Amino acid sequence: MMKKRLYQTGLITVALSLMLAACGNNEEPASQATESGSGAASGDVIKVGVLHSLSGTMAISEVSVRDAEMMAIEEINAAGGVLGKKIEAVQEDGASDWPTFAEKARKLLSEDKVATVFGGWTSSSRKAMKPVFEELNGLLWYPVQYEGLEASPNIFYTGATTNQQIVPAVDWLLENRGKKFYLLGSDYVFPRTANLIIKEQLKAKGGEMVGEEYTPLGHTDYSTIISKIKEAKPDVVFNTLNGDSNVAFFKQLKDAGISSKDMTTLSVSVAEEEIRGIGVDVLQGHLAAWNYYQTTDTPANKTFVENYKKKYGEDRVTADPIEAGYTAVYLWKAAVEKAGSTDVDKVKAAAKDLEWDAPEGKVKIDGENQHIYKTVRIGEVQSDGQFKELWNSGSAVMPDPFLKGYDWAASIKPTD
């Protein structure tokens, strides 16, 4: 588990942040100056924060999410902005360090006075930021699938929760690939909680766990673990590694003579962007569970992919977290325009049951838990680095972050 402790907020910091929020802009009416996020909407611009790891082990995944969010902001500005104002992005680097995410989130809210923040990837980064947004009544749009068991009034979750990715993936694997599972993940919140859920699901569905291993983020030597996998002879390796550890694992798996034909590996954090970094020759035939692929066939996705490649280069690819980050910006825009304000409480109220035709298909914000309805998809890596969809849920799945709809999950409790 991650050992770094989050910062502690002193009374002086709280008092200062409250004073700053109350000051507003001298040119604004007093009634607006006390609104959450009003400082960000002064003058002709609305300031928003974009907070991702632009350096460190998670940069391989997060930089492209940042790029998609910036593209959405540019598109919105070109179309007239929000409430007649241009969006101005304040970018910060979380540097793959969870306390840094908390520090930068506080800066964006207290000093830059942004109306909202788009950011994060790992659950450790989200959990580091969560108390900051709750304390300062900020608004975070989190774009990545995660382990569930959470719902914050100050976070919108545009990536999948557990019943929209992991749970259906395990069901599909049990039906199609075998009963013996080897669980491999990075050593932090998401993989450990995800695997806790998977173990309960396997018990209930007649599956068997034949191994479980965790390595630190950035870990690069998987030879010992691969030997253990060979010995255990699983039907499936369920992979929750994150960041550039996936590069090392899959290359060493191939070097050990294990291909997708020999053993099924399903990942929940390896998408098109990671395929570019790892290599198609290494990943071809392996599986991943997501809610969106670059190959997803919707009119909105055709436009999204064309625009993304036009802006960033034909060699660039889209992927699920990239699309979820892009979608988050447009959902925030729609909620602000419906509310007629950037005030956090008004935006949250306006966002309830809001729908949008996203590249992945129509999505809807659940008014109770602030997650979104999403279609589940399982895909296989092809020779061109894209996914062939093997299965999908047919329609968008209602988010159930606390797994209330599953009897076998009754004993699973939220973790901090």
C-alpha positions in Angstrom: 0.0 0.0 0.0 1.1 3.5 -0.5 2.8 4.7 2.7 2.8 8.5 2.1 0.5 10.3 4.4 -1.7 13.1 3.1 -1.2 16.6 4.4 -3.2 17.9 7.4 -5.1 21.2 7.0 -4.6 23.7 9.8 -7.2 26.2 11.1 -5.2 29.1 9.6 -5.4 27.5 6.1 -9.1 27.0 6.4 -9.7 30.5 7.5 -7.6 31.9 4.7 -9.4 29.8 2.1 -12.7 31.0 3.3 -11.6 34.6 3.3 -10.3 34.3 -0.3 -13.5 32.6 -1.5 -15.6 35.4 0.0 -13.5 38.2 -1.6 -14.5 37.5 -5.2 -13.9 40.2 -7.8 -14.6 43.8 -6.8 -16.5 44.3 -10.0 -19.0 41.5 -9.2 -22.2 42.0 -7.4 -22.0 40.9 -3.7 -24.6 38.2 -4.3 -22.3 36.5 -6.8 -19.1 37.1 -4.9 -20.0 34.5 -2.3 -20.8 31.7 -4.9 -18.5 28.7 -5.1 -16.3 29.1 -8.2 -17.4 32.7 -8.8 -13.9 34.0 -8.8 -13.2 31.8 -11.8 -16.0 33.3 -13.8 -15.0 36.9 -13.5 -14.3 39.1 -16.5 -14.4 37.4 -19.9 -13.1 34.0 -18.8 -13.9 31.0 -16.7 -10.8 29.4 -15.2 -10.7 25.7 -14.9 -8.0 23.4 -13.5 -6.4 20.5 -15.5 -4.4 18.4 -13.1 -2.6 15.2 -14.3 0.8 13.5 -14.0 2.9 15.1 -16.7 6.0 13.4 -15.3 6.8 10.2 -13.4 5.5 6.7 -13.9 1.9 7.7 -14.7 2.8 10.1 -17.4 2.6 7.3 -20.0 -1.2 7.3 -19.4 -2.1 10.8 -18.1 -0.6 13.1 -20.7 -3.0 12.0 -23.3 -6.0 12.5 -21.0 -4.7 16.1 -20.5 -4.5 16.5 -24.3 -8.1 15.4 -24.7 -9.4 17.7 -22.1 -7.5 20.6 -23.6 -8.9 19.8 -27.0 -12.5 19.8 -25.6 -11.8 23.2 -24.0 -10.5 24.6 -27.4 -13.5 23.2 -29.2 -15.9 24.8 -26.7 -14.1 28.1 -26.9 -14.2 28.0 -30.7 -17.9 27.5 -30.5 -18.5 30.5 -28.3 -17.4 29.3 -24.9 -19.6 28.8 -21.8 -22.2 31.4 -20.7 -20.6 33.8 -23.3 -17.1 33.4 -21.6 -14.0 31.7 -22.8 -12.5 28.8 -20.8 -9.0 29.4 -19.5 -7.2 26.2 -18.4 -4.7 26.4 -15.5 -2.5 23.3 -15.9 -0.6 21.6 -13.1 1.6 18.5 -12.8 0.6 15.9 -10.2 4.0 14.3 -10.9 2.7 10.7 -10.1 2.9 11.7 -6.5 -0.3 11.6 -4.4 0.5 14.4 -1.9 1.5 16.6 -4.9 -2.0 16.1 -6.3 -3.5 17.3 -3.0 -1.2 20.3 -3.0 -1.9 21.3 -6.6 -5.7 20.8 -6.1 -5.6 23.2 -3.1 -3.6 25.7 -5.2 -6.1 25.6 -8.0 -9.1 26.1 -5.8 -7.6 28.6 -3.2 -5.2 30.6 -5.3 -6.3 30.3 -8.9 -10.0 30.2 -8.0 -10.9 27.7 -10.7 -14.6 26.8 -11.3 -13.8 23.1 -11.6 -10.9 20.7 -12.0 -10.4 17.9 -14.5 -7.8 15.4 -13.3 -6.3 12.4 -11.7 -5.8 8.8 -12.7 -4.9 6.5 -9.9 -7.2 6.1 -6.9 -4.4 7.2 -4.7 -4.4 10.6 -6.5 -8.2 10.8 -6.2 -8.3 9.9 -2.6 -5.6 12.5 -1.9 -7.6 15.2 -3.6 -11.0 14.2 -2.3 -10.7 15.9 1.2 -9.5 19.1 -0.4 -12.4 19.4 -2.8 -14.8 18.5 0.1 -13.3 21.1 2.4 -13.2 23.9 -0.1 -16.4 22.9 -1.9 -14.6 22.5 -5.2 -15.7 20.2 -8.1 -13.5 17.4 -9.5 -14.2 15.5 -12.7 -12.3 12.2 -12.4 -12.0 10.4 -15.8 -10.7 6.9 -15.0 -12.2 3.5 -14.1 -11.7 2.7 -10.5 -12.6 0.3 -7.7 -15.9 1.8 -6.7 -17.0 1.9 -3.0 -17.0 5.7 -3.1 -19.3 8.6 -3.9 -18.3 12.1 -3.0 -20.6 15.1 -3.4 -17.7 17.0 -4.8 -16.6 14.5 -7.5 -18.1 13.4 -10.8 -16.9 10.0 -11.9 -16.8 9.8 -15.7 -14.8 6.5 -15.8 -16.4 3.2 -15.0 -17.1 2.0 -11.5 -16.8 -1.7 -10.6 -20.1 -3.0 -12.0 -19.3 -1.3 -15.3 -16.0 -3.0 -15.9 -14.5 -5.5 -13.5 -17.6 -7.5 -12.4 -18.9 -8.1 -16.0 -15.3 -8.9 -17.2 -14.9 -11.6 -14.5 -18.3 -13.0 -15.4 -17.4 -13.1 -19.1 -14.0 -14.7 -18.3 -15.6 -17.4 -16.2 -18.0 -18.3 -19.0 -15.5 -18.1 -21.8 -11.9 -18.6 -20.6 -11.8 -20.7 -17.5 -12.1 -20.8 -13.7 -8.6 -20.4 -12.4 -7.5 -16.8 -11.9 -4.1 -15.3 -11.1 -4.4 -11.7 -9.8 -1.6 -9.3 -10.5 -1.7 -5.6 -9.6 0.2 -2.5 -8.6 0.4 -2.0 -4.8 -2.1 0.7 -4.1 -5.8 1.3 -3.5 -7.4 0.4 -6.9 -5.7 -3.1 -7.5 -6.1 -4.2 -3.9 -9.7 -3.2 -3.6 -10.5 -4.5 -7.1 -9.0 -7.9 -6.3 -10.9 -8.0 -3.0 -14.1 -7.7 -5.0 -12.9 -10.3 -7.6 -12.1 -12.8 -4.9 -15.6 -12.6 -3.4 -17.1 -12.9 -6.9 -15.0 -15.9 -7.7 -16.1 -17.6 -4.5 -19.8 -17.0 -5.4 -19.4 -18.0 -9.1 -17.3 -21.2 -8.7 -14.0 -19.7 -9.7 -10.6 -20.2 -8.0 -7.8 -17.8 -7.2 -4.4 -19.6 -7.8 -2.2 -16.6 -7.1 -2.1 -13.0 -6.0 0.8 -10.5 -6.4 1.4 -6.8 -6.0 4.3 -4.7 -7.1 5.1 -1.0 -6.5 4.2 1.5 -9.2 7.1 1.7 -11.6 8.3 -1.8 -10.8 10.2 -3.4 -13.7 11.4 -6.9 -12.8 8.6 -9.5 -13.2 10.8 -12.6 -13.8 10.0 -14.1 -10.4 6.3 -13.4 -10.7 6.2 -14.9 -14.2 7.8 -18.0 -12.9 5.0 -18.2 -10.3 2.4 -17.7 -13.0 3.9 -20.6 -15.0 3.8 -22.9 -12.0 0.2 -21.9 -11.0 -1.0 -22.6 -14.6 -4.0 -20.2 -14.4 -6.6 -19.9 -17.1 -6.6 -16.1 -16.7 -4.2 -13.5 -15.4 -6.4 -10.6 -14.3 -4.1 -7.6 -14.6 -4.5 -4.4 -12.6 -1.0 -3.1 -13.1 -0.9 0.6 -13.8 1.6 2.9 -15.5 4.8 1.8 -17.2 5.0 -1.4 -15.1 2.8 -2.8 -17.9 5.6 -2.3 -20.4 8.0 -4.5 -18.3 5.4 -7.2 -17.5 4.2 -7.8 -21.0 7.6 -7.7 -22.6 9.0 -10.1 -20.0 5.9 -12.4 -20.4 6.7 -12.6 -24.1 10.4 -13.2 -23.4 9.4 -16.1 -21.2 7.6 -17.7 -24.1 4.0 -17.0 -22.9 1.7 -15.6 -25.6 -2.0 -14.8 -25.6 -2.5 -18.2 -27.3 -1.0 -19.9 -24.2 -2.8 -18.0 -21.5 -5.5 -15.3 -21.4 -4.5 -12.0 -19.8 -7.2 -9.4 -19.3 -6.2 -5.9 -18.3 -8.3 -3.0 -17.0 -5.6 -0.3 -17.3 -4.1 -1.1 -20.7 -5.7 0.8 -23.6 -4.7 2.0 -27.1 -2.3 4.6 -25.6 -0.5 1.9 -23.6 -0.4 -0.4 -26.6 1.7 2.3 -28.4 4.2 2.3 -25.5 4.3 -1.5 -25.0 4.2 -2.7 -28.6 1.6 -4.4 -30.7 3.9 -7.4 -31.2 3.9 -7.9 -27.4 0.2 -7.3 -26.8 -1.6 -8.8 -29.8 -4.3 -11.2 -28.7 -4.4 -10.1 -25.1 -7.7 -8.7 -23.7 -8.9 -5.6 -22.0 -12.2 -4.5 -20.5 -13.3 -0.9 -21.1 -16.3 1.2 -22.0 -14.8 2.8 -25.1 -12.4 1.9 -27.9 -11.1 4.0 -30.7 -13.0 1.5 -32.9 -16.3 2.1 -31.1 -18.9 2.7 -33.9 -20.8 5.9 -33.2 -21.1 9.1 -35.2 -19.7 11.1 -32.3 -16.7 8.9 -32.1 -15.9 9.2 -35.8 -15.7 13.0 -35.3 -13.8 12.7 -32.0 -11.1 10.5 -33.5 -10.7 12.6 -36.6 -10.3 15.8 -34.5 -7.9 14.2 -32.1 -5.6 12.9 -34.8 -5.9 16.2 -36.7 -4.8 18.1 -33.6 -2.1 15.8 -32.2 -1.0 13.7 -35.2 -2.1 10.7 -37.2 0.0 8.4 -35.1 -1.8 9.3 -31.9 -4.7 7.1 -30.7 -7.7 7.6 -28.5 -8.6 5.4 -25.5 -11.1 5.0 -22.8 -9.7 7.4 -20.2 -8.9 9.9 -23.0 -12.6 9.8 -24.1 -13.8 10.0 -20.5 -11.7 13.1 -19.9 -13.1 14.7 -23.1 -16.6 13.8 -22.1 -16.1 15.3 -18.6 -15.4 18.7 -20.0 -18.6 18.6 -22.2 -20.7 17.4 -19.3 -19.5 20.2 -17.1 -20.2 22.7 -19.9 -23.8 21.3 -20.2 -24.4 21.5 -16.5 -23.0 25.1 -16.2 -25.2 26.2 -19.1 -28.3 24.5 -17.6 -27.5 26.1 -14.2 -26.7 29.5 -15.7 -23.8 29.7 -13.3 -20.4 28.2 -12.4 -21.5 27.9 -8.7 -20.6 24.4 -7.6 -23.9 23.7 -5.8 -25.9 25.0 -8.7 -23.8 23.0 -11.2 -24.3 19.8 -9.2 -28.0 20.2 -9.1 -28.2 20.9 -12.8 -26.1 17.9 -13.6 -28.6 15.4 -12.2 -29.8 13.0 -15.0 -28.0 15.1 -17.6 -27.5 13.2 -20.9 -24.9 13.7 -23.6 -24.1 11.9 -26.9 -20.5 11.0 -26.1 -18.1 9.2 -28.4 -18.7 6.0 -26.4 -22.5 6.4 -26.9 -25.2 8.2 -24.9 -24.2 8.7 -21.3 -26.2 10.0 -18.3 -25.2 11.3 -15.0 -26.7 9.4 -12.1 -28.2 12.0 -9.8 -27.6 10.0 -6.7 -24.0 9.1 -6.9 -22.6 11.4 -9.7 -21.2 8.5 -11.7 -22.4 8.0 -15.3 -24.2 5.2 -17.1 -21.8 3.4 -19.4 -21.8 0.5 -21.9 -19.3 -2.3 -20.9 -17.0 -3.7 -23.6 -14.4 -6.5 -23.8 -11.9 -6.2 -26.6 -8.9 -8.1 -28.0 -5.8 -6.4 -29.2 -5.4 -6.7 -33.0 -2.3 -6.4 -35.3 -3.0 -2.7 -35.9 -2.9 -1.8 -32.3 -6.7 -1.4 -32.1 -9.3 -3.5 -30.3 -11.7 -5.9 -31.8 -14.8 -5.9 -29.6 -15.7 -9.4 -28.5 -18.6 -8.6 -26.2 -20.6 -5.6 -25.0 -23.4 -5.1 -22.5 -25.8 -4.0 -25.2 -26.9 -0.8 -23.4 -25.5 1.6 -20.9 -25.2 0.1 -17.4 -26.5 2.0 -14.3 -23.5 2.8 -12.0 -23.6 0.8 -8.7 -20.4 1.9 -7.0 -21.2 0.1 -3.7 -22.3 -3.1 -5.4 -25.7 -3.0 -3.7 -27.2 -5.1 -6.5 -24.9 -8.1 -5.7 -25.6 -10.4 -2.8 -22.0 -11.8 -2.8 -20.6 -8.3 -2.3 -22.5 -7.7 1.0 -19.4 -8.1 3.2 -17.3 -5.7 1.1 -16.9 -2.4 2.9 -15.6 1.0 1.6 -11.9 1.7 2.2 -10.1 5.0 2.7 
